[in-house]
Amino acid sequence: MSKALTTLLFSCILFSLSVSSYAQTCNSYTFSNKVYALCQDLPVLNAFLHYTYNSSANTLDVAYRVTGATASNWIAWAINPSGQQMKGSQALVAYQNSSGVQAFTSAVTSTSIATLSESTLSFGVSNLNATFVNNEMIISATLALTSGMTTVNQVWQVGPVSGNNLQSHDTSSSAGNMRSMGTLNLLDGTTTSGGGASSKLRRENVHGVLNAVSWGTLMPLGVIIARYLKVFKSADPAWFYLHIACQTSAYVVGVAGWATGMKLGSETSLHNYPHRNIGITLFCLGTLQVFALLLRPKKDHKYRLYWNIYHHSIGYTVIILSIVNVFKGLDLLDPEKKWKKIYTAILIFLGFNAAMLEAFTWYIVIKRKKTGSDKYPSHENGANGANGYGARAQQGV
């Protein structure tokens, strides 16, 4: 059993390393005909900025790149000399129409998308170009900046196109479009997000990470530990303490994530009620599970069967709701698409291991039925259960 547990833990470590390597940044991207000195992973809209600043010539070679784009998208990157806002932005814009990928400059005079039309910027622009290949749209140019202009306000956007007409981007409070602004230090490459939006975005990210780790990952892992490790006699009672440690940690971290979410919800008049209500339900069910542990009857108690039914049904309900709500949260937060892929990969990894362990425990069940050996604990209480235990309900967590 110790070898099997060591193998499982080693697999988890290898998987974590592979996930880390998968989460690549702009530094891993190379252009076919240009090398940029610095780059930034912009925090929303699956966007990246690559640039080279020549302080002696006061020029900025820039490439704004958006992954996951479609032929029905427009993209824009801008410098705004007057502040962190759309109005007053000096923008580079690209989109695809029937003639191919088009690029133009636009001096934005208001917050209306109708003003995103071709016009001359307040500084010189040369080498303007745009490409759209493999769902990746890029606009690049060389900008002639004012002397001493080493820190700039940047704004970036992605929006829809309908029949060659640029449409307004998403303006809902949860949209990444409303947080796509900040400052950029051209000398050292440091960036900040804009004002209060930066603080709110950080708290949203903390909320998302806490809940994805707790409800979305540790909870399912705790169930796998309880369901499959206790089939091994040598794992008793270690499996129980591992299960309790995993679920208790998940609950504590999950409550912190839930409290952060409730605080965020209290600061806005716009709510995503399904996500919020599922979160409240998870908190209530998780709290019931904690109290149920304090009321856990002994294995031979007449009410143990009913406690097991309650504990297992609530537990699996929490797992299902947790996974659903993590994906709802990812849709609301709208991070880079790789994070949803990473979480999906984690679920596939856990599911694959659960399937392998399920098959292995059924193999043990069949073997025990054939041998009828007394060395297995499954015969202490009668017929074999799905995890190799007799009367699974009596041997439950």
N, C-alpha and C positions, 0 to 999 in steps of 0.2 A: 504493500500500500504506500509506503514512504517513497518508493521509486515512482509510482504513478502520480503522487502529489507533487513530487519534485519536477517531473516532466511537465505537468500542467502549469506550474508556476514559471518554469523556464520558457514555456510557450508564450505565456502572457508577457514576459519581459521582451522576447523577440518581437512580438506583435507591437508592443509599445514603441520599440525602436523603429520598426517599419513604418508606423504611423507618423513618427517624428520626421523621418526622411521623406515621407510623402508630402508633408506640409511645407512645400517649397515657397520661396519668396521671389521678388523681382530680381534678386541677385543671380538666380539660376537661368535667367532669360538672356538670350543673345540675339542681336539683330544681324541680318545677313550682310548689310553694307554700312554699318555705323557702330561705333563704340561710344557709350555715354559714361561719363565719369561717376555719376551718382544715380541712385534710384530710390523710390519710395513706394511701399505698399500702402496705398490709400485705404482708409479704414472702411469705406462702404462702396457699393456699386461694382465690385469686382474690378477695380480700377488700379492702375499702376502708372507712376510718373518716372520717366528716365530723362536725365538732362546733364548738360555740361555748361558750366558758367565760366566765361572768359572775362575776368575782372579788368584786364588791361584794355580790351576792346569793348567792354560793356555789352557783350552779346550772350544770349542764352539759347543754346540748341536744346530743344525739348521734344519729347515724344510722349504722348498720352495714349495709354493702351487700355482697352476694355475687353475682358474675356467673357465668353458666353453671350456675345452680342449676336443679333440677327439682322437680316436685310431690312427689317422693319424698325430698326433703331437709329437714332441720331446720338452722337456723342459730342461733348464740348469740354474744353479746358480753358480757363481764363485767369488773367491777373486783374485784380480790382484795386486801382490806386486809392479809392475812396473808402474802402472798408470790406468786411467779410459779409458780402451780400451779392445778390444777383445784379441789382441795379448798379450801373456804372462799370460792369465788368467788360474787359477787353478780351473777347473770346475767339478761340479757334474752334471751328465747327466742322463736323464731317457726317455724312449720311450716304446711303446708297439709293439711287433711283434707277430708272430704266436705262440711263446712259452710263451707269457705273458708279464708282465711289466719287462723291463730290466733296470738296473742301473749300471753305471760305472763312473770312473773318467777319466778326460782328461786334460792334460797339453797342452793348445792351443799355437802352435808355430807360427801361422800366422793368417791372416784375412780370410783365405779360410776355408769353411765348411768341406773340405776334410780332414783337420787336426783334426777334432773333433772325434778322434778315441781313443780307450781305452789306457790309459797310466798312469804311476804313478805320483802323485803330489809331490810338493816340501815340503809338510807337511803331517803328518800322518792322515789317514782316517780310521774310524771304524764304525761299525753299519750302513753300507750303505744299504738303503732300498728305495723302490719306490712302490707306489700304484696308481691305477686308478679306481675310483669308482664314479658313477653319474656325469660324465663329469668333474671330478676334479682329476688332476694328482698332486701327491706329491712326492718329493724326500727328504729324510732325512739322516743325518749322524752326526757323532761326529768328529770334526777336532781338531788336536793337533797343536796349533799355537805357534809361536815364542814368547818368553817372552817379555812383554811390547807392544805387538801388539794389541792395544786397539782401533785403528781407521783403518779401512780397505777400500780399493776400491772394490766395488761390481759391478758385471755385471750380468744381468739376461736376458734370451732369451726364445722365443717360436718359433718353426719352423715346417715345414712339413716333413712327413716321406712318402716315396714311396717304397713299397716292401721291408721293412727292411733296407732301405738306408736313412740316414738323409740328407735332402735337405737344401739348403741355405734359411735363413729367409728373409723376405721382407726387401729390402734395399732402398725403395723409401724414399724421403725426408719427406713425411707425415707419415711414418710408426712409430709406437711406438717402434719398434725394434731399431731404430736409436737413441732413447733417453733413453734406458734402462741401465743406468749406473750412478754411484754416489759414495758417501762416506757413511760409516756407523760407528757411534760411538758405540762401543760395551758396553760401560759403562752406557750411559744414553739413548741409543736407538734413538738418533737424526740422521737424514739422510739429505743429500743434493743431488740434481741432478748434473750431470756433466757439468761444465763450461758454455759455451755459450748456450748449449742445455737447461740448467735450465732456463735462462732468456727467451729464445724463447718459451719454454713450458708454462711459466707463462703467457706470452702475448697471446699465443694461447688459453689458458684457459680463460683469461679475455675476449678475442674476442668471444669465444663460449658462455660464460655466458651472456654477454651483449646482444647478438643477440637472444639467446633463451628466455630471459626475455622480451625483447622489441618486436621485430618483431614476435616472436613465441608464446608469451603468452599475453602480454598487448594488442596488436592489436586485436586479436580475442575477448578478454574480452570487449574491447571498442565497438566492433560491437554488441555483445550480449546486452550490456547496451542500445545502441541506438535503436536496433530493438525491444526489448521487454519491457523495462521499460516505454517508452513513451505511451504505451497503457493505462496506469493508469493516470487518470486526476490529481490525487494528486502528481504525480511525475513530473509534468510540472511546471517550466522549469528545475527542478533539474537534470533530465536525460540528458539534453543537456550539462550542465556544467560538469557532471560526464564523459560523452562521450568525451568532448573536453579535459578534464584533463587527461584522460586515454590515448587518442591517441597522445596528445602532449608530454606526458611523454615518451610514447613508441618511438616517433620519435626522441626525444633528445637523449635517451639512445641508440637507434638504430643507429643514426649517429655516436656516439662514437664507437660503435662496428664495424660499416662499416669502419671508419677511421683506427681503429686498424688493421682490415683485409687488407686494402690497404697498410698499412705500412709493414705488414708481407709479403705481396706479392712482394713488391719492394725489399725485401732482399733475394729473391731466384730467380733462373732462371727457376725453375720448378713450373708450375701453374696448378691448377685444374680449367680449364676454365669454365665449367658449374657452379661451385659454385661461382666463382668470378663474372661471367657475371650476374647471378641471383642477386647477392648482389648489383651490380651497378644498375640493373633495379629497384630493391626495393628502393634504395636511390632516384632515379629519380621520381618514382611514388609517394613515400612518400612526397617528396618535392612539387610535383604538388598538392597533397591533402592539404598541408598546405597553399599554395597560393590560392587554391580554396576556402578555408574558408574565406579569405579576400574578395573574389568576390561573396559571397553567396547572391543571390537575396532574397527579402522578399517573404513570402509564397504566396502572391497574384500576384506576378510579372509574366508576360507572359513567361519569360525564366526560371522560377523556375523548371518546369518539366524537361527541358533539363539538367539543373544543377544537379538535383537529379539523372537522368540516368547516367550522367558522374561520379558523386560522388560515387554512389553505385557500379557501374561496376569496377571503379578503386580500390575501397576499398576491394571488394571481391577478385579481382586479387592479391592484395597485401597479403591478408590472405593466399591464396593458395600457392603463391610463397614463402612466409615466412616459412610455415610449411615444404615445400619441401626442402628449403635451410638449415633449421636447421638440418634435418636428413642427408643431404649431409655433413654438417659440422661435425656432430657426427661421420660419417663414416671416415672422414679425420683425425679428432683428435684422434679417437680410444681410448676413455676413457674406464673406466670399464663399462661393459654392463648394470649395474644398472642405469646409467644416461640416457641411451636411454629408458629404461623401465620407469623411472620416468617421462620423458617428454611425453612418450606415455600415461602414466596414467593421466597427466595433460590435454592432449587433449581429452581423453575419458571423464574426469570429465566435461570439458567445453562443449563437445558435448552432454553429457547426460543432462546437465542443459538446453542447448539450445533446445533440443528435448522436454523436459518437458514444457518449456516456450512457445514453438511453439504450442504444443497441448492446453495449457491453453489459449493462445490468440485466437486460433481458436474457443475455447469454448465461449469466450467473443463475438467473431464475430457472431456466431450463435445465442447467447442469445440476442444480440442487434437487430438482424434482426427480431427476434420473438417479442420482446417487443416494438421496435421502440421508445424507451425512449429518450427524449431530454437531459437527464442528461449526456449522453455520448458524447464526442467530435467528435466521428467518423461521426456524421450526419451533421457536419457543412459544409462538402464539398462533400456530395453525397454518393456514394456507399462505402461499407466497403472494406478496404484493408486487406491484409494477417495478419497484426498486429493489427487489430481492428480499424484502422484509415480509414476514407473515403479518396479516391483519395490519396493513399499512397505517390505517387510521389510529391504531393503538400505539404505533411506534413513531408517530409524527412528531414534528418539531414542538 
